[in-house]
């Protein structure tokens, strides 16, 4: 029941970058204006949003160097904070990742349509629009097969998509940067801090996804060093890309274009097609399609490893930890695939509660930051083994927890948040029932310790009883 360690540093970086860069970069950078009209100040929103994202990345880096394993998020919280909290938080996270697989498969159609529209292949884009559900399900099945045939194949595919993504982004930066005009930036810039902060809270979700690789810790070579290094390299790369793309997008928009553009239906590739050479616009649109498609693969990997970790602890049937000939948990992949396809088929009903995804992610972020906060004090013997640690980690962990809690509170205030919050409560309630029903089968260190302690206490009581009996008999014989 052991997974194969076949992912190196380049695969870790490729997985993190492709898991994070997606709709947030190519769609939200433009469509944010329809929610908060910050104009080119979105550049500052990306910088501000990067700060709490880095706090969380540092927490993951420390924990990954301490307890690298498959189902990492579950292992971190269950071993450091509490097993029940670890399961409930990752139970919500698991559903959120599967919902993300479905959302990305459907959302990718927007950028693929951009790609074919720029090529003037309107017939193809019309066909895609008419068959979104079937094409989305096909995408999910393709990546399920990629994951099924082994983590080495996963790594190669993800690295290839990473290279294609970076080529598209570099083409956009190299050609677009010289065309940036400060007058364009100044025209749309809104230095209203309240609006910038509000946009930051929405843009923050564009940085989500880096944690997926932590759940594949059992398949990474030398994970104690590779995981933290890969996470930090990736986060610096991602922040730089977001800021540069936002700078170029708004720095090349003329005042007349900015005033007339429909931001609610726009995207970076679409906007780029108006001010970049057609060939570059096509490359950017293709990169945008790759960006969202490449989100699907890591989420399939991470979600299957969470349920694999639960199965190893006997919370769910051990059958789910059964590996195929390629060393991959086959049944968890199958179940996750069926759930993702079901969500795609029920997309209209599901979209009413889409906020549940962001809430579940923030819930696990809060649990992870608490784990990083208490680790040095509750389990100093484990913390000593960490390959990546630094002074003042408690400050970073505390700030990560507070910012995640603030973002959670902010989401609850949004008009369409309540259906998602209700779904989160219902889903965690189901998870609680699952946990309680399987309580007697859990094989966790804390439970074994408690059982051993009970046995020792029982043995001590029996010993004391025997001693009392002997003393009583001795006293009786002495009195005679």
C-alpha positions as CSV (number, residue, x, y, z in Angstrom):
1,X,0.0,0.0,0.0
2,X,3.0,2.3,-0.6
3,X,3.0,5.0,-3.2
4,X,6.0,5.5,-5.5
5,X,8.3,8.6,-5.0
6,X,8.7,9.8,-8.6
7,X,8.2,13.6,-8.5
8,X,11.3,15.9,-8.3
9,X,11.7,19.6,-7.9
10,X,10.7,20.5,-11.5
11,X,7.5,18.5,-11.3
12,X,6.7,20.1,-7.9
13,X,7.2,23.6,-9.4
14,X,5.2,22.7,-12.5
15,X,2.3,21.3,-10.4
16,X,2.1,24.3,-8.1
17,X,2.4,26.9,-10.9
18,X,-0.2,25.2,-13.2
19,X,-2.5,24.5,-10.2
20,X,-2.5,28.2,-9.2
21,X,-2.4,30.1,-12.6
22,X,-5.8,29.6,-14.3
23,X,-9.0,31.6,-14.5
24,X,-7.6,34.0,-11.8
25,X,-5.0,35.3,-14.2
26,X,-6.7,35.1,-17.6
27,X,-10.3,35.9,-16.6
28,X,-10.4,37.5,-13.1
29,X,-7.7,40.1,-14.0
30,X,-10.3,41.6,-16.4
31,X,-13.7,40.6,-15.1
32,X,-12.9,42.0,-11.6
33,X,-13.8,45.4,-13.0
34,X,-17.5,44.3,-13.2
35,X,-17.5,43.7,-9.5
36,X,-15.1,46.4,-8.2
37,X,-14.1,49.2,-10.6
38,X,-10.5,49.6,-9.5
39,X,-9.0,50.0,-13.0
40,X,-5.2,49.6,-13.2
41,X,-5.1,49.6,-9.3
42,X,-5.7,45.9,-9.7
43,X,-1.9,45.8,-9.8
44,X,-1.8,46.8,-6.1
45,X,-4.6,44.4,-5.3
46,X,-2.5,41.5,-6.6
47,X,0.5,42.7,-4.5
48,X,-1.7,43.0,-1.3
49,X,-3.4,39.6,-2.0
50,X,0.1,38.0,-2.3
51,X,1.0,38.8,1.3
52,X,-1.5,36.4,3.1
53,X,-0.9,33.9,0.3
54,X,2.8,33.9,1.2
55,X,1.9,33.5,4.9
56,X,0.0,30.3,4.1
57,X,2.7,29.1,1.7
58,X,5.3,29.4,4.5
59,X,3.0,27.4,6.8
60,X,2.7,24.6,4.2
61,X,6.5,24.7,3.6
62,X,7.3,24.2,7.3
63,X,4.7,21.4,7.7
64,X,5.6,19.7,4.5
65,X,9.3,19.5,5.6
66,X,8.1,18.1,8.9
67,X,5.5,15.5,8.0
68,X,5.7,14.9,4.2
69,X,3.1,12.3,3.2
70,X,0.2,11.6,0.9
71,X,-2.9,13.3,2.1
72,X,-0.6,15.9,3.6
73,X,-3.2,18.4,4.8
74,X,-5.1,15.6,6.6
75,X,-1.9,14.3,8.2
76,X,-0.8,17.8,9.3
77,X,-4.0,18.7,11.1
78,X,-4.9,15.2,12.5
79,X,-1.5,14.6,13.9
80,X,-0.8,18.1,15.3
81,X,-4.2,19.6,16.2
82,X,-6.9,16.9,16.5
83,X,-7.9,13.8,14.3
84,X,-11.5,14.9,14.2
85,X,-10.7,18.4,13.1
86,X,-8.2,17.0,10.6
87,X,-10.9,14.8,9.0
88,X,-13.7,17.4,9.0
89,X,-11.6,20.1,7.5
90,X,-10.2,17.9,4.7
91,X,-13.6,16.3,4.2
92,X,-14.9,19.8,3.1
93,X,-11.6,20.4,1.2
94,X,-12.0,17.1,-0.7
95,X,-15.5,18.1,-1.9
96,X,-14.2,21.6,-2.8
97,X,-11.3,20.0,-4.9
98,X,-13.8,17.8,-6.8
99,X,-16.1,20.8,-7.4
100,X,-13.0,22.7,-8.7
101,X,-12.3,19.9,-11.2
102,X,-15.8,20.3,-12.5
103,X,-15.7,24.1,-12.5
104,X,-12.3,24.2,-14.3
105,X,-13.5,21.7,-16.9
106,X,-16.6,23.9,-17.7
107,X,-14.8,27.3,-17.2
108,X,-12.0,26.3,-19.7
109,X,-14.6,26.5,-22.5
110,X,-14.6,30.3,-22.2
111,X,-10.9,30.6,-23.0
112,X,-11.0,27.8,-25.6
113,X,-13.7,29.8,-27.4
114,X,-11.5,32.9,-27.2
115,X,-8.7,30.9,-28.9
116,X,-10.8,29.8,-31.8
117,X,-12.5,33.2,-32.2
118,X,-9.1,34.9,-32.5
119,X,-8.3,32.3,-35.2
120,X,-11.6,33.3,-36.9
121,X,-12.8,29.7,-36.5
122,X,-16.3,30.7,-35.3
123,X,-17.8,27.4,-36.4
124,X,-15.5,25.5,-33.9
125,X,-16.3,27.9,-31.1
126,X,-20.0,27.6,-31.8
127,X,-19.7,23.8,-31.7
128,X,-17.9,24.0,-28.3
129,X,-20.6,26.4,-26.9
130,X,-23.3,23.9,-28.0
131,X,-21.5,20.9,-26.4
132,X,-19.9,22.3,-23.3
133,X,-21.1,19.5,-21.0
134,X,-19.9,16.7,-23.2
135,X,-16.5,18.3,-23.8
136,X,-16.1,19.1,-20.1
137,X,-16.8,15.5,-19.1
138,X,-14.3,14.3,-21.8
139,X,-11.6,16.5,-20.3
140,X,-12.2,15.0,-16.8
141,X,-12.0,11.5,-18.2
142,X,-8.8,12.2,-20.0
143,X,-7.1,13.5,-16.9
144,X,-8.4,10.6,-14.8
145,X,-6.7,8.3,-17.2
146,X,-3.5,10.4,-17.0
147,X,-3.6,10.0,-13.2
148,X,-4.5,6.3,-13.4
149,X,-1.3,5.3,-15.3
150,X,1.0,6.6,-12.7
151,X,2.5,9.7,-11.0
152,X,5.5,9.7,-13.3
153,X,3.1,10.2,-16.3
154,X,1.3,12.9,-14.3
155,X,4.6,14.7,-13.7
156,X,5.5,14.6,-17.4
157,X,2.1,15.8,-18.6
158,X,2.1,18.6,-16.0
159,X,5.7,19.7,-16.8
160,X,4.7,19.8,-20.5
161,X,1.7,22.0,-19.8
162,X,3.9,24.2,-17.5
163,X,6.3,24.8,-20.4
164,X,3.5,25.7,-22.8
165,X,1.9,28.0,-20.2
166,X,5.2,29.8,-19.5
167,X,5.9,30.2,-23.3
168,X,2.5,31.9,-23.7
169,X,3.0,34.2,-20.7
170,X,6.6,35.1,-21.7
171,X,5.4,36.0,-25.2
172,X,2.7,38.2,-23.7
173,X,5.3,39.9,-21.4
174,X,8.1,40.3,-23.9
175,X,5.8,41.8,-26.6
176,X,3.4,43.6,-24.3
177,X,5.8,45.3,-21.8
178,X,7.3,47.7,-24.4
179,X,3.7,48.8,-25.3
180,X,2.8,49.8,-21.7
181,X,2.0,53.5,-21.4
182,X,1.9,55.3,-18.0
183,X,-0.8,57.6,-19.3
184,X,-3.0,54.5,-19.9
185,X,-2.3,53.2,-16.4
186,X,-3.0,56.7,-14.8
187,X,-6.2,57.0,-16.7
188,X,-7.9,54.0,-15.2
189,X,-6.1,54.0,-11.8
190,X,-8.4,54.4,-8.8
191,X,-6.5,54.9,-5.5
192,X,-9.5,54.3,-3.4
193,X,-8.0,52.0,-0.7
194,X,-11.4,50.5,0.2
195,X,-12.0,49.4,-3.4
196,X,-8.4,48.1,-3.7
197,X,-8.8,46.1,-0.5
198,X,-12.2,44.7,-1.7
199,X,-10.6,43.7,-5.0
200,X,-7.7,42.1,-3.1
201,X,-10.1,39.9,-1.1
202,X,-11.5,38.6,-4.4
203,X,-8.2,38.3,-6.1
204,X,-6.8,36.4,-3.2
205,X,-8.5,33.3,-4.5
206,X,-6.4,33.6,-7.6
207,X,-3.5,32.4,-5.5
208,X,-5.2,29.3,-4.2
209,X,-4.0,25.9,-5.4
210,X,-0.4,25.8,-4.2
211,X,-1.5,23.5,-1.4
212,X,-2.5,20.7,-3.8
213,X,1.1,19.4,-4.0
214,X,1.3,19.0,-0.2
215,X,-1.2,16.1,-0.5
216,X,1.2,14.2,-2.8
217,X,4.1,14.3,-0.3
218,X,4.3,10.5,-0.3
219,X,5.2,10.6,-4.0
220,X,8.0,13.2,-4.0
221,X,11.7,12.5,-3.9
222,X,13.4,13.8,-0.8
223,X,10.1,15.6,0.2
224,X,11.5,17.3,3.3
225,X,13.6,19.6,1.1
226,X,11.9,19.4,-2.3
227,X,8.4,20.4,-1.1
228,X,9.2,23.6,0.8
229,X,11.7,24.7,-1.9
230,X,9.2,24.0,-4.7
231,X,6.4,25.8,-2.9
232,X,8.4,29.0,-2.3
233,X,10.0,29.1,-5.8
234,X,6.5,28.7,-7.3
235,X,4.9,31.4,-5.2
236,X,7.5,34.0,-6.1
237,X,7.1,33.1,-9.8
238,X,3.3,33.2,-9.6
239,X,3.2,36.6,-7.8
240,X,5.6,38.1,-10.4
241,X,3.5,36.8,-13.3
242,X,0.2,38.1,-11.9
243,X,1.6,41.6,-11.3
244,X,3.3,41.8,-14.8
245,X,0.2,40.5,-16.7
246,X,-2.0,43.0,-14.9
247,X,0.5,45.8,-15.6
248,X,0.6,45.0,-19.3
249,X,-3.2,44.4,-19.7
250,X,-4.1,47.8,-18.3
251,X,-1.0,49.6,-19.5
252,X,-1.9,48.9,-23.1
253,X,-5.6,49.7,-22.9
254,X,-6.2,53.2,-24.4
255,X,-8.7,55.4,-22.5
256,X,-11.3,55.0,-25.3
257,X,-10.9,51.2,-25.3
258,X,-11.1,51.1,-21.5
259,X,-14.2,53.2,-21.4
260,X,-16.0,51.0,-24.0
261,X,-14.8,47.5,-23.2
262,X,-17.3,44.9,-21.7
263,X,-15.3,43.8,-18.7
264,X,-18.0,41.4,-17.5
265,X,-17.5,39.1,-20.5
266,X,-13.8,39.9,-21.1
267,X,-10.5,38.0,-20.6
268,X,-6.8,38.8,-21.0
269,X,-6.6,36.9,-24.3
270,X,-9.6,38.8,-25.7
271,X,-8.2,42.2,-24.6
272,X,-4.8,41.3,-25.9
273,X,-6.2,40.6,-29.4
274,X,-6.9,44.3,-29.7
275,X,-3.4,45.6,-29.0
276,X,-1.0,42.7,-29.7
277,X,-0.1,41.1,-33.0
278,X,-2.6,38.4,-34.0
279,X,0.0,35.6,-33.6
280,X,0.9,36.6,-30.1
281,X,-2.8,37.0,-29.2
282,X,-3.4,33.4,-30.4
283,X,-0.4,32.2,-28.3
284,X,-1.8,34.0,-25.2
285,X,-5.3,32.5,-25.8
286,X,-3.8,29.1,-26.1
287,X,-1.8,29.6,-22.9
288,X,-5.0,30.7,-21.1
289,X,-6.7,27.4,-22.2
290,X,-3.7,25.4,-21.0
291,X,-3.8,27.3,-17.7
292,X,-7.3,26.2,-16.8
293,X,-7.0,22.7,-18.2
294,X,-3.8,22.2,-16.2
295,X,-5.8,23.0,-13.0
296,X,-7.7,19.8,-13.4
297,X,-4.8,17.4,-13.2
298,X,-3.4,18.5,-9.7
299,X,-6.8,18.6,-8.2
300,X,-7.5,15.0,-9.3
301,X,-4.2,14.0,-7.8
302,X,-4.6,15.8,-4.5
303,X,-8.3,14.8,-3.9
304,X,-7.5,11.1,-4.5
305,X,-4.6,11.3,-2.0
306,X,-6.8,12.8,0.7
307,X,-9.2,9.9,0.6
308,X,-6.2,7.5,0.4
309,X,-5.0,8.9,3.7
310,X,-8.4,8.5,5.3
311,X,-8.5,4.9,4.2
312,X,-5.1,4.2,5.7
313,X,-6.5,5.4,9.0
314,X,-9.7,3.3,8.5
315,X,-12.1,6.3,8.5
316,X,-13.3,5.2,5.1
317,X,-13.1,1.6,3.8
318,X,-9.5,0.4,3.3
319,X,-10.5,-0.7,-0.2
320,X,-10.1,3.0,-1.1
321,X,-6.3,2.7,-0.4
322,X,-5.9,-0.2,-2.8
323,X,-3.3,0.6,-5.5
324,X,-3.3,-0.4,-9.2
325,X,-0.2,-1.8,-10.9
326,X,1.1,1.7,-11.4
327,X,1.1,2.4,-7.7
328,X,-2.0,4.7,-7.8
329,X,-5.1,4.5,-5.6
330,X,-7.6,3.4,-8.2
331,X,-10.9,3.4,-6.4
332,X,-10.5,6.9,-5.0
333,X,-9.8,8.1,-8.6
334,X,-12.9,6.4,-9.8
335,X,-15.1,7.8,-7.1
336,X,-13.7,11.3,-7.5
337,X,-14.2,11.2,-11.3
338,X,-17.9,10.1,-10.9
339,X,-18.5,12.9,-8.4
340,X,-16.9,15.5,-10.7
341,X,-18.9,14.4,-13.7
342,X,-22.1,14.5,-11.6
343,X,-21.4,18.1,-10.6
344,X,-20.9,19.0,-14.3
345,X,-24.2,17.4,-15.2
346,X,-25.9,19.3,-12.3
347,X,-24.0,22.5,-13.0
348,X,-27.0,24.8,-12.9
349,X,-28.0,23.6,-9.5
350,X,-24.5,23.5,-8.2
351,X,-23.5,27.1,-9.2
352,X,-26.0,28.4,-6.7
353,X,-23.6,27.1,-4.0
354,X,-20.2,27.7,-5.7
355,X,-19.0,29.8,-2.8
356,X,-18.7,26.6,-0.8
357,X,-15.4,25.9,-2.6
358,X,-13.7,29.1,-1.3
359,X,-15.1,28.6,2.2
360,X,-13.8,25.0,2.3
361,X,-10.3,26.1,1.2
362,X,-10.3,28.9,3.8
363,X,-11.4,26.4,6.5
364,X,-8.4,24.2,5.8
365,X,-6.1,27.2,5.7
366,X,-7.2,28.2,9.2
367,X,-6.6,24.6,10.4
368,X,-3.2,24.5,8.7
369,X,-2.1,27.8,10.2
370,X,-3.2,26.6,13.6
371,X,-1.1,23.4,13.1
372,X,2.0,25.5,12.2
373,X,1.3,27.8,15.1
374,X,1.2,25.1,17.8
375,X,3.6,22.5,16.3
376,X,6.8,23.8,18.0
377,X,5.1,23.9,21.4
378,X,2.9,20.8,21.3
379,X,5.3,18.5,19.4
380,X,8.8,19.9,19.7
381,X,10.3,16.5,19.0
382,X,8.5,16.5,15.6
383,X,9.4,20.2,14.9
384,X,13.1,19.5,15.5
385,X,13.1,17.2,12.5
386,X,11.8,20.0,10.1
387,X,14.3,20.7,7.3
388,X,12.6,24.1,6.7
389,X,12.0,26.4,9.7
390,X,12.6,30.0,10.7
391,X,12.4,32.4,13.6
392,X,9.1,34.1,14.1
393,X,7.1,31.3,12.5
394,X,4.4,31.8,15.1
395,X,3.9,35.4,13.8
396,X,3.5,34.1,10.2
397,X,1.1,31.3,11.3
398,X,-1.0,33.7,13.4
399,X,-1.2,36.2,10.5
400,X,-2.1,33.4,8.1
401,X,-4.9,32.2,10.5
402,X,-6.3,35.8,11.0
403,X,-6.3,36.7,7.3
404,X,-7.9,33.4,6.3
405,X,-10.6,34.0,9.0
406,X,-11.1,37.6,7.8
407,X,-11.5,36.4,4.2
408,X,-14.0,33.8,5.4
409,X,-16.0,36.4,7.2
410,X,-15.9,38.6,4.1
411,X,-17.3,35.8,1.9
412,X,-20.2,35.3,4.4
413,X,-21.2,39.0,3.8
414,X,-21.5,38.5,0.0
415,X,-25.1,38.3,-1.3
416,X,-24.7,34.8,-2.9
417,X,-22.8,33.2,0.0
418,X,-25.5,31.7,2.1
419,X,-26.3,28.7,-0.2
420,X,-22.6,27.8,-0.2
421,X,-22.4,28.2,3.6
422,X,-25.4,26.0,4.1
423,X,-23.9,23.3,1.8
424,X,-20.7,23.5,3.8
425,X,-22.6,22.9,7.1
426,X,-24.6,20.0,5.6
427,X,-21.5,18.4,4.1
428,X,-19.4,18.8,7.3
429,X,-22.4,17.3,9.2
430,X,-22.3,14.3,6.9
431,X,-18.5,14.0,7.5
432,X,-19.1,14.1,11.3
433,X,-21.6,11.2,11.0
434,X,-19.0,9.2,8.8
435,X,-16.3,9.8,11.4
436,X,-18.5,8.7,14.4
437,X,-19.8,5.6,12.6
438,X,-16.2,4.4,11.9
439,X,-14.8,5.5,15.2
440,X,-14.1,2.0,16.5
441,X,-12.1,1.2,13.4
442,X,-9.7,4.1,13.4
443,X,-6.0,3.1,13.6
444,X,-4.4,6.3,14.6
445,X,-1.5,6.9,17.0
446,X,-3.6,8.9,19.4
447,X,-6.3,6.2,19.6
448,X,-3.7,3.4,20.1
449,X,-2.0,5.5,22.8
450,X,-5.4,5.9,24.6
451,X,-6.1,2.2,24.5
452,X,-2.6,1.4,25.8
453,X,-3.1,3.9,28.6
454,X,-6.5,2.3,29.5
455,X,-4.9,-1.1,29.5
456,X,-2.1,0.2,31.7
457,X,-4.5,1.8,34.1
458,X,-6.6,-1.4,34.3
459,X,-3.5,-3.4,35.0
460,X,-2.4,-0.9,37.7
461,X,-5.8,-1.2,39.3
462,X,-5.6,-5.0,39.3
463,X,-2.1,-4.8,40.8
464,X,-3.3,-2.4,43.6
465,X,-6.3,-4.7,44.3
466,X,-4.0,-7.7,44.7
467,X,-1.7,-5.7,47.0
468,X,-4.6,-4.6,49.1
469,X,-5.8,-8.3,49.4
470,X,-2.3,-9.5,50.4
471,X,-2.0,-6.7,53.0
472,X,-5.4,-7.6,54.3
473,X,-4.5,-11.3,54.7
474,X,-1.2,-10.3,56.3
475,X,-2.9,-8.1,58.8
476,X,-5.4,-10.9,59.6
477,X,-2.6,-13.5,60.2
478,X,-0.7,-11.0,62.3
479,X,-3.7,-10.3,64.5
480,X,-4.1,-14.1,65.1
